[in-house]
Amino acid sequence: MRVLGIETSCDETGVAVYDTQRGLTADALYSQVAMHAEYGGVVPELASRDHTRRLLPLIQQVLDEARLTRSQIDAIAYTAGPGLVGALMVGASTAHGMARALGIPVLGVHHMEGHLLAPMLEPESPDFPFVALLVSGGHTQLVAVEGLGRYRLLGESVDDAAGEAFDKAAKMLGLDYPGGPQVAKLAAAGDPSRWRFPRPMTDRPGLDFSFSGLKTHTLTAIRQLEAAGALDDQARADVARAFEEAVVDTLAIKCRRALDDTGLKRLVVAGGVSANVRLRERLATACTKRGARVYYPRGRFCTDNGAMIAYVGAQRLMAGERDEPGLMQAVPRWPLDSLREP
């Protein structure tokens, strides 16, 4: 089965073709980061309009790369949620329109299930079961994964997601959007011994996260430096390092707990923040000590992409799932643990 995957949940337009016999045959991505950077964050209306402009040319680009015509596509999968409702509607309406014209099945899939299973696109993919850390601008969750659609939520952020906290810290430090890569770059020049910021919710049992207090602590440190006239380039780097270390340690501590609590030896890490080098180093150390192994998607599949949607769509389409004719799905809020095994 050749499945066309469409991703338009937020600020990146992703398209891919996944062949259940040959694997991923083509993918392309257009990022809106430069457009939204002017505003310091994603502007939903601009995101929707840009998806409308980019999606059809990207679909044609991917089909050309895969050496396929539209009539050779067997099914279409699209991101149905969670995400920005206007952006989701662009992908949903395009997918349903194409599917109806071609007379093929179409299916809306869960964006976070795409991230969860993105490492399955790699040559060395994890076997079920495993623990997954989904860590991005909109989500920070720990999930026990027993199989496709068999997900048990272990813990999640009660306020800001880790990626959102990175973006807010970047803004406090006068850095550009998106904040994660900018904070990490600045932190590389920071002195790790100057400050130790709190590791939120690690002094109590459980696997939930909270980064709101850490954000406030970071702002307080910056304001104290400003009041003292000491917020120079080195001080900003030191704050960035302290902030990054706190987020990374918090994520690593909770991942260790999740592995210990479940007794599992495989950890999947996906979502935009999974590209953070310091986080990868910390998790590698933690897993090695436990005789466990950590898996990631390749770099370009850490952020939103069409390949993960095509892959998940293919698995569920092969199991017989379909959207009802003419019934598009656009679900801005969609809990991952509401999904079921096909």
Disulfide bonds with the S-S distance in Angstrom:
none
